[in-house]
């Protein structure tokens, strides 16, 4: 296996005055999760931490206006592409249904396709994702990097977030929403003042994954019922570009019709 060496591992795009989208462009699109830095007046937040192929926090701190300010790490759920660098943070928050998994990851913990169940690989193909090569990375972060050396570390939660809790950054206050379906303890963050929803993998503008370990269409339907009632203006999903309320309702209608026809 010969992979090129990446010029840079992370990219950052400013979404608004306080919010930055961070990506790992050399991860296979299936596992290329959106990471969101929100800088608050009292503390900052990083929502999800990618794959953890190389240290993340030094890069993250280079983006922050005040790297010495307190930062909290919120994990929307505990799939490999969302908790890769969680161990680098002192404050680690997750839903109680996935706290054990974050502390001791038991799902996919390597970069190799060989470690993914065939049934799950087929689910990804059926959903519309391109085939995965030998590894989940499509470039090396630096010359000499050995993909075999990677293991998803995880880390124990230092606090738990349940439906109805809030995450307070000072000038941004988010309601915690329990949004199961893609995962049992999936959460979203909703800012009522602006209508901005960080929905993670509950909904994004790409192929949703709803069949697999810990997944439930019945739970997904209830999550969609909740989302339809929210006064959402803008959705930042766990993957793919952000979208408005009209597009959110289109995505929901598509999957509800798909499930109704099954």
Steps between C-alpha positions, in 0.01 A plus 500: 500500500647832391328820605599857418607735778251776575611864489269574793281270706226739614307778329302776668218714363348789693120466495417809702673728751516229768474171310765312304455176304800267513548204267751222435493497118719191463258273688262290288179698455305246708702587811575865417305660783432868553662644810367832626690748714273757666679780684299644787548793733538272804637180346550334163355171375621241255219277376652168393868433439536301178711187466799591716755389240739770624471733801209739453513746788814688388332573165175592673675741734662671201149596386377636833515872572600413860666158525517534878123525541317198641381261230247220535484199270151377416469164324177475302539122506783248521565371148868501405478812282360710784716414804847450353663778702267508800783386728685829435244706692454551873121548487326221309119493475279230345153347540487236777388231252842519334728584791629143533575483127692827512706379796579163339424496127379160381398573142739582219829611655740469204552667163465176302208380294586142601378581853154610382223236486403409145132563575582854611716562192207391286270736692730789411506400133120460492463846655700650215850541638797418274699183573763520771858419406735305722498780757268780609775751431580598141830674582759487776511790748880501474774293337558174683161489672392139560121450482546182705605716795156662526255395768189690608574586862178640638489653848265499799236772508551773756132596479176380343253680276135397496197631314402836649845590628677811373850575378581861594789677331395845623370664184382166359267271695402167348217268598610137498272276291508121520484390135533120485463292185847513350638420846333442839647807669518740209450861601447831324547856621232761428540874552147633538603863462632445147331176391840341433506123545812289524336173402806274472412169333128520579460686170741626235477564127643167388421127530372437852603176671217340698570125484781365713611448860316732738280639222120506493251619240230522767718732706596694186130567427456651846809713449359627172169580674692712750703678229188586299363690801814709557515859371823422317658757269835335424624143544866408541512124450767252596602466136458694176400868456258687726139561390179682588169388650340434159779261405477333841134425441577365152761260642261385772218445249731296276597257775152476646370402153783250464418338833125503432559312175720235661 
